[in-house]
Amino acid sequence: MAGIGFQLKKIANRGTLTSLLKAYGYSAALSSGPWVISMIVIFLIGFINIYFFHSGANTIKFQIIVTYALMMASSLIFTGFLQLPFTRYVADRVFEGREDKVLPNYFGLLFIISLLGFFIAFPLSQWLFYDQSDFFVTLVVSTFLVLSCVWISNILAVSLRFYKYVILAYFISYIIILFLSLLLQPYGIEGLLFSFLAGNLLLLLLLMIAIVKHYPSPYFIQFDMFKKQNFYWTLAIAGLAYNLGVWADKIIFWYHPLTGTNVIGHLNSSMVYDMPIFLAYLSIIPGMAVFFYRLEVEFAEQYDLYYSSVRQGGVLDQIDRHRNGMIDVVRTSIREILTIQGIFNIGILIISEPLFEALKMPKLFLPLFYIDLIGTQIQLGFMSILAFLFYIDRRKEAMILSILFFVGNVLLTFVSIELGPYFFGYGFAVSLLIVFVGSLFYLRKVLKRLNYETFMLQ
């Protein structure tokens, strides 16, 4: 993502407080903006339909289907297996100067995702929504496929110099979703789903336009990224395990008999767990901004300087200086992410009771919300360490850590439910704390031995 990193650095280097805030603002918008825009619009749809049209039942079902069954959980887990291998493939081609291979393989990946996604989503949707119409199932499957393509397109789009265009594309698309949802409100949940599908189709088209413009190619479609020498299984498993780890506790709470509630068909949600964890994720925007900026601007620069010195035969002092620069950025990044997010979380804790009153949420959920705040903050730290490991090509270790996170979250979440409501959320937080501490020690070891492993183990 050197393109967006260069743009952000150019803004920050103007040397004023305003320019620095602007750089971090764009970082927040690119790392969290699309998700925040989509969530705000979905909640606006719910608010308008419930308080003005009094169609609460259909609106709640729509929000749960879109937020969990489609937009978050299933499409992210499904594409998680391919996102990191595709990112690595694009990075390798850019490094080789073969950017003409990016666009055809992007189209090839979208074809594979659409084909494979259909054969997974269609029978699953028929089982989940057995009591709904064929048109309803068609809308669900179509939305799942479009969202899966959006996640892949987003990988390329946010790395381009058209960062303002990307944010604008999300804003326009979700405003159209809001407008169509009001227009099609008389058609119930199917009208809401059609609105969401139409808006995301427009979003996918807008992202495609930016990608085609940036990566021109004489080829239309290729599948080179799936060749043995181009496809990294460790990255694929790491991406899948990480996304499964992120969603494991939520899915368990949805379908555990003590915490789950049926919504529609075979689709469940958890009235106890869903809203506190959702609010906790919304709170990580400041930490995400710091993470994105430090990674894509400062660490990427030091990383490039270090390996350029290695490839070009730089002297040991020069190589050590750039290695120490990488270490300094890692230390600063993790410290700032945890510090800034911690300060922000303290502010959230202070206003948590009035916030729950405004949202008409029971104060019994506050202890769960508090532990979720801590868990999401630790997740930010763990995610940053994984990103550093991916940068320095420690794929196997990142894969193992992601698998440990997934397995730990599953086991500890079941334990937390058995222990009772007071311990809800601890499975998620403790599993992250374990892998975060372990990954810190491992990253420290890797960076300390970086010169040796770079020159002696290649």
VENWO-V798705 format. One record per pair of residues at least 24 apart in sequence whose C-alpha atoms are under 10 Angstrom apart, sorted by the first residue. I is the first residue (numbers start at 1). J is the second residue. Records with the same first field share a line. If there is no record, write none. Layout:
I = J ; J
This chain:
1 = 87 ; 90 ; 91 ; 155 ; 156 ; 157 ; 158 ; 159 ; 160 ; 161 ; 295 ; 296 ; 297 ; 300
2 = 91 ; 159 ; 160 ; 161 ; 296 ; 297 ; 300 ; 301 ; 304
3 = 158 ; 159 ; 160 ; 161 ; 162 ; 163 ; 296 ; 297
4 = 30 ; 157 ; 158 ; 159 ; 160 ; 161 ; 162 ; 163 ; 293 ; 296 ; 297
5 = 159 ; 160 ; 161 ; 292 ; 293 ; 294 ; 295 ; 296 ; 297 ; 298 ; 299 ; 300 ; 301
6 = 161 ; 296 ; 297 ; 298 ; 300 ; 301
7 = 160 ; 161 ; 162 ; 163 ; 297
8 = 161 ; 163 ; 293 ; 296 ; 297
9 = 293 ; 296 ; 297 ; 298 ; 301
10 = 297
12 = 297
23 = 289 ; 290 ; 293
24 = 286 ; 288 ; 289 ; 290 ; 291 ; 292 ; 293 ; 294
25 = 286 ; 289 ; 290 ; 293
26 = 163 ; 164 ; 167 ; 289 ; 292 ; 293
27 = 163 ; 285 ; 286 ; 288 ; 289 ; 290 ; 291 ; 292 ; 293 ; 294 ; 296
28 = 284 ; 285 ; 286 ; 287 ; 288 ; 289 ; 290 ; 291 ; 292 ; 293
29 = 163 ; 164 ; 166 ; 167 ; 285 ; 288 ; 289
30 = 154 ; 157 ; 158 ; 159 ; 163 ; 164 ; 166 ; 167 ; 288 ; 289 ; 292 ; 293
31 = 158 ; 285 ; 287 ; 288 ; 289 ; 290 ; 291 ; 292 ; 293
32 = 282 ; 284 ; 285 ; 286 ; 288 ; 289 ; 292
33 = 166 ; 167 ; 170 ; 171 ; 285 ; 289
34 = 154 ; 166 ; 167 ; 168 ; 169 ; 170 ; 171 ; 174
35 = 71 ; 72 ; 170 ; 282
36 = 282 ; 285
37 = 167 ; 170 ; 171 ; 172 ; 173 ; 174 ; 175
38 = 67 ; 71 ; 170 ; 171 ; 173 ; 174 ; 175 ; 177 ; 178
39 = 63 ; 67 ; 174 ; 278 ; 282
40 = 174
41 = 171 ; 174 ; 175 ; 176 ; 177 ; 178
42 = 66 ; 67 ; 174 ; 177 ; 178 ; 181 ; 196
43 = 178
44 = 178
45 = 177 ; 178 ; 179 ; 181 ; 182 ; 185 ; 192
46 = 178 ; 181
48 = 178 ; 181 ; 182
49 = 181 ; 182 ; 185
53 = 182 ; 185 ; 186
55 = 185 ; 186 ; 188 ; 189
57 = 188 ; 189 ; 263
58 = 185 ; 188 ; 189 ; 190 ; 192 ; 264
59 = 185 ; 188 ; 189 ; 192
60 = 189 ; 263
61 = 189 ; 263 ; 264 ; 267 ; 269
62 = 188 ; 189 ; 190 ; 191 ; 192 ; 193 ; 196 ; 263 ; 264
63 = 189 ; 192 ; 193
64 = 263 ; 264 ; 267 ; 268 ; 269 ; 274
65 = 140 ; 193 ; 263 ; 264 ; 267 ; 268 ; 269
66 = 140 ; 143 ; 144 ; 192 ; 193 ; 196
67 = 278
68 = 247 ; 250 ; 251 ; 267 ; 268 ; 269 ; 274
69 = 125 ; 128 ; 140 ; 144 ; 251 ; 267 ; 268 ; 269
70 = 140 ; 141 ; 143 ; 144 ; 145 ; 147 ; 148
71 = 143 ; 144 ; 146 ; 147 ; 148 ; 151
72 = 144 ; 147 ; 243 ; 247
73 = 243 ; 244 ; 246 ; 247 ; 248 ; 250 ; 251
74 = 121 ; 144 ; 147 ; 148 ; 243 ; 244 ; 247
75 = 117 ; 121 ; 143 ; 144 ; 145 ; 146 ; 147 ; 148 ; 149 ; 150 ; 151
76 = 144 ; 147 ; 148 ; 151 ; 152 ; 239 ; 240 ; 243 ; 244 ; 247
77 = 148 ; 239 ; 240 ; 241 ; 242 ; 243 ; 244 ; 245 ; 246 ; 247
78 = 113 ; 116 ; 117 ; 120 ; 121 ; 144 ; 148 ; 239 ; 240 ; 243 ; 244
79 = 113 ; 117 ; 147 ; 148 ; 149 ; 151 ; 152 ; 236 ; 239 ; 240 ; 243
80 = 148 ; 151 ; 152 ; 235 ; 236 ; 237 ; 238 ; 239 ; 240 ; 241 ; 242 ; 243 ; 244
81 = 233 ; 234 ; 235 ; 236 ; 237 ; 238 ; 239 ; 240 ; 241 ; 242 ; 243
82 = 109 ; 113 ; 152 ; 226 ; 231 ; 232 ; 233 ; 235 ; 236 ; 237 ; 239 ; 240
83 = 109 ; 151 ; 152 ; 153 ; 155 ; 235 ; 236 ; 239 ; 240
84 = 152 ; 155 ; 231 ; 232 ; 233 ; 234 ; 235 ; 236 ; 237 ; 238 ; 239 ; 240 ; 390
85 = 225 ; 226 ; 230 ; 231 ; 232 ; 233 ; 234 ; 235 ; 236 ; 237 ; 238 ; 239
86 = 152 ; 155 ; 156 ; 225 ; 226 ; 230 ; 231 ; 232 ; 235 ; 236
87 = 152 ; 155 ; 156 ; 235
88 = 225 ; 230 ; 231 ; 232 ; 235 ; 390 ; 391
89 = 224 ; 225 ; 226 ; 230 ; 231 ; 232
90 = 155 ; 156 ; 225
92 = 230
98 = 217
99 = 214 ; 215 ; 216 ; 217
100 = 215 ; 216 ; 217 ; 218 ; 219
101 = 215 ; 216 ; 217 ; 218 ; 219 ; 220 ; 221 ; 222 ; 223 ; 224 ; 225
102 = 156 ; 211 ; 212 ; 214 ; 215 ; 216 ; 217 ; 219 ; 221 ; 222 ; 224 ; 225
103 = 156 ; 208 ; 211 ; 212 ; 213 ; 214 ; 215 ; 216 ; 217 ; 218 ; 219 ; 220 ; 221 ; 222
104 = 212 ; 215 ; 216 ; 217 ; 218 ; 219 ; 220 ; 221 ; 222 ; 223 ; 224
105 = 219 ; 220 ; 221 ; 222 ; 223 ; 224 ; 225 ; 226
106 = 149 ; 152 ; 153 ; 156 ; 208 ; 211 ; 212 ; 220 ; 221 ; 222 ; 223 ; 225
107 = 149 ; 153 ; 208 ; 220 ; 221 ; 222 ; 223
108 = 220 ; 221 ; 222 ; 223 ; 224 ; 225 ; 226
109 = 149 ; 152 ; 221 ; 222 ; 223 ; 224 ; 225 ; 226
110 = 145 ; 146 ; 148 ; 149 ; 150 ; 152 ; 153 ; 221
111 = 149 ; 221 ; 222 ; 223
112 = 223
113 = 145 ; 146 ; 148 ; 149 ; 152
114 = 142 ; 144 ; 145 ; 146 ; 148 ; 149
115 = 145
116 = 145
117 = 141 ; 142 ; 144 ; 145 ; 146 ; 148
118 = 142 ; 144 ; 145
121 = 145
125 = 265 ; 266 ; 267
126 = 265 ; 266
127 = 265 ; 266 ; 267
128 = 264 ; 265 ; 266 ; 267 ; 268
129 = 264 ; 265 ; 266 ; 267
130 = 264 ; 265 ; 266
131 = 264 ; 265 ; 266
132 = 190 ; 264 ; 265
133 = 190
135 = 190 ; 194
136 = 189 ; 190 ; 191 ; 193 ; 194
137 = 190
138 = 194
139 = 190 ; 191 ; 193 ; 194 ; 195 ; 196 ; 197
140 = 190 ; 193 ; 194 ; 197
141 = 197
142 = 193 ; 194 ; 197 ; 201
143 = 193 ; 194 ; 196 ; 197 ; 198 ; 200 ; 201
144 = 197
145 = 197
146 = 197 ; 198 ; 200 ; 201 ; 202 ; 203 ; 204
147 = 197 ; 200 ; 201 ; 203 ; 204
148 = 204
149 = 200 ; 201 ; 204 ; 208
150 = 200 ; 201 ; 203 ; 204 ; 205 ; 207 ; 208
151 = 204
152 = 204
153 = 203 ; 204 ; 205 ; 206 ; 207 ; 208 ; 210 ; 211
154 = 203 ; 204 ; 207 ; 208 ; 211
156 = 207 ; 208 ; 210 ; 211 ; 214 ; 215
157 = 206 ; 207 ; 208 ; 209 ; 210 ; 211 ; 214
158 = 207 ; 210 ; 211
159 = 211 ; 296
160 = 210 ; 211 ; 214 ; 215
161 = 210 ; 214
162 = 210 ; 211 ; 214
163 = 210
165 = 206 ; 207 ; 210
166 = 203 ; 206 ; 207 ; 210
168 = 203 ; 206
169 = 202 ; 203 ; 204 ; 205 ; 206 ; 207
170 = 199 ; 200 ; 202 ; 203 ; 204 ; 206 ; 207
171 = 203
172 = 199 ; 202 ; 203 ; 206
173 = 198 ; 199 ; 200 ; 201 ; 202 ; 203 ; 204 ; 206
174 = 198 ; 199 ; 200 ; 202 ; 203
175 = 199
176 = 200 ; 202
177 = 202
232 = 395
233 = 395 ; 396 ; 399
234 = 394 ; 395 ; 396 ; 397 ; 398 ; 399 ; 400
235 = 390 ; 393 ; 394 ; 395 ; 396 ; 398 ; 399
236 = 395 ; 399
237 = 395 ; 396 ; 398 ; 399 ; 400 ; 402 ; 403
238 = 386 ; 395 ; 396 ; 397 ; 398 ; 399 ; 400 ; 401 ; 402 ; 403
239 = 398 ; 399 ; 402 ; 403
240 = 399 ; 402 ; 403 ; 406
241 = 399 ; 400 ; 401 ; 402 ; 403 ; 404 ; 405 ; 406 ; 407
242 = 383 ; 386 ; 398 ; 399 ; 400 ; 401 ; 402 ; 403 ; 404 ; 405 ; 406
243 = 402 ; 403 ; 405 ; 406
244 = 402 ; 403 ; 405 ; 406 ; 407 ; 409 ; 410
245 = 402 ; 403 ; 404 ; 405 ; 406 ; 407 ; 408 ; 409 ; 410 ; 428 ; 431 ; 432
246 = 376 ; 379 ; 402 ; 405 ; 406 ; 409 ; 428 ; 432
247 = 406 ; 409 ; 410 ; 428
248 = 405 ; 406 ; 407 ; 408 ; 409 ; 410 ; 411 ; 413 ; 428
249 = 273 ; 406 ; 409 ; 410 ; 411 ; 412 ; 413 ; 414 ; 424 ; 425 ; 426 ; 427 ; 428
250 = 274 ; 277 ; 410 ; 413 ; 425 ; 428
251 = 410
252 = 409 ; 410 ; 413 ; 414 ; 417
253 = 413 ; 414 ; 417 ; 424 ; 425
256 = 414 ; 417
258 = 417 ; 418 ; 420 ; 421
259 = 417 ; 421 ; 424
272 = 362 ; 364 ; 365 ; 368 ; 421 ; 424
273 = 365 ; 368 ; 369 ; 372 ; 424 ; 425
275 = 361 ; 365 ; 369
276 = 356 ; 361 ; 365 ; 366 ; 367 ; 368 ; 369 ; 370 ; 371 ; 372 ; 373 ; 425
277 = 368 ; 369 ; 370 ; 371 ; 372 ; 373 ; 375 ; 376 ; 425
278 = 369 ; 372 ; 373
279 = 369 ; 372 ; 373
280 = 345 ; 348 ; 368 ; 369 ; 370 ; 371 ; 372 ; 373 ; 374 ; 375 ; 376 ; 377
281 = 372 ; 373 ; 375 ; 376 ; 377 ; 379
282 = 373 ; 376
283 = 341 ; 344 ; 345 ; 348 ; 373 ; 376 ; 377
284 = 337 ; 340 ; 341 ; 342 ; 344 ; 345 ; 373 ; 376 ; 377 ; 379 ; 380
285 = 341 ; 344
286 = 337 ; 340 ; 341 ; 342 ; 343 ; 344 ; 345
287 = 333 ; 334 ; 336 ; 337 ; 338 ; 339 ; 340 ; 341 ; 342 ; 344 ; 376 ; 377 ; 380 ; 381
288 = 337 ; 341 ; 377 ; 380 ; 381 ; 383 ; 384
289 = 337
290 = 333 ; 334 ; 336 ; 337 ; 338 ; 340 ; 341
291 = 333 ; 334 ; 336 ; 337 ; 338 ; 380 ; 381 ; 383 ; 384 ; 387
292 = 333 ; 384
293 = 333
294 = 329 ; 330 ; 332 ; 333 ; 334 ; 336 ; 337 ; 384
295 = 329 ; 330 ; 333 ; 384 ; 387 ; 388 ; 391
298 = 325 ; 326 ; 328 ; 329 ; 330 ; 333
299 = 325 ; 326 ; 327 ; 328 ; 329 ; 330 ; 333 ; 388 ; 391
300 = 326 ; 329 ; 388 ; 391
301 = 325 ; 326 ; 329
302 = 326 ; 327 ; 328 ; 329
303 = 327 ; 329 ; 388 ; 391 ; 392
306 = 451
307 = 392 ; 454
310 = 451 ; 454 ; 455
316 = 451
319 = 451
320 = 450 ; 451
323 = 447 ; 448 ; 450 ; 451
324 = 447 ; 448
326 = 388 ; 447
327 = 443 ; 444 ; 447 ; 448
330 = 384 ; 385 ; 388 ; 443 ; 444 ; 447
331 = 444
333 = 381 ; 384 ; 385
334 = 380 ; 381 ; 382 ; 384 ; 385 ; 440
335 = 381
336 = 381
337 = 377 ; 378 ; 380 ; 381 ; 384
338 = 377 ; 378 ; 380 ; 381
339 = 377
340 = 377
341 = 373 ; 374 ; 376 ; 377 ; 378 ; 380
342 = 373 ; 374 ; 377 ; 378
345 = 370 ; 373 ; 374 ; 377
346 = 370 ; 373
348 = 373
349 = 373
364 = 421 ; 422
365 = 421 ; 422 ; 424
367 = 421 ; 422 ; 423 ; 424 ; 425
368 = 421 ; 422 ; 423 ; 424 ; 425 ; 426
369 = 424 ; 425
370 = 425
371 = 423 ; 424 ; 425 ; 426 ; 427 ; 428 ; 429 ; 430
372 = 424 ; 425 ; 426 ; 428 ; 429
373 = 425 ; 429
374 = 425 ; 426 ; 428 ; 429 ; 430 ; 432 ; 433
375 = 425 ; 426 ; 427 ; 428 ; 429 ; 430 ; 431 ; 432 ; 433
376 = 428 ; 429 ; 432
377 = 429 ; 432 ; 433
378 = 429 ; 430 ; 431 ; 432 ; 433 ; 434 ; 435 ; 436 ; 437
379 = 428 ; 429 ; 431 ; 432 ; 433 ; 435 ; 436
380 = 432 ; 436
381 = 432 ; 433 ; 436 ; 437 ; 439 ; 440
382 = 432 ; 433 ; 434 ; 435 ; 436 ; 437 ; 438 ; 439 ; 440
383 = 432 ; 436
384 = 436
385 = 436 ; 439 ; 440 ; 442 ; 443
386 = 436 ; 439 ; 440 ; 443
388 = 443
389 = 439 ; 442 ; 443 ; 446 ; 447
392 = 446 ; 447 ; 450 ; 454
394 = 443 ; 446
397 = 439 ; 442 ; 443
398 = 439
400 = 435
401 = 434 ; 435 ; 436 ; 438 ; 439
402 = 432 ; 435
403 = 435
404 = 431 ; 432 ; 434 ; 435
405 = 430 ; 431 ; 432 ; 433 ; 434 ; 435 ; 436
406 = 431 ; 432 ; 435
407 = 431
408 = 432 ; 434 ; 435
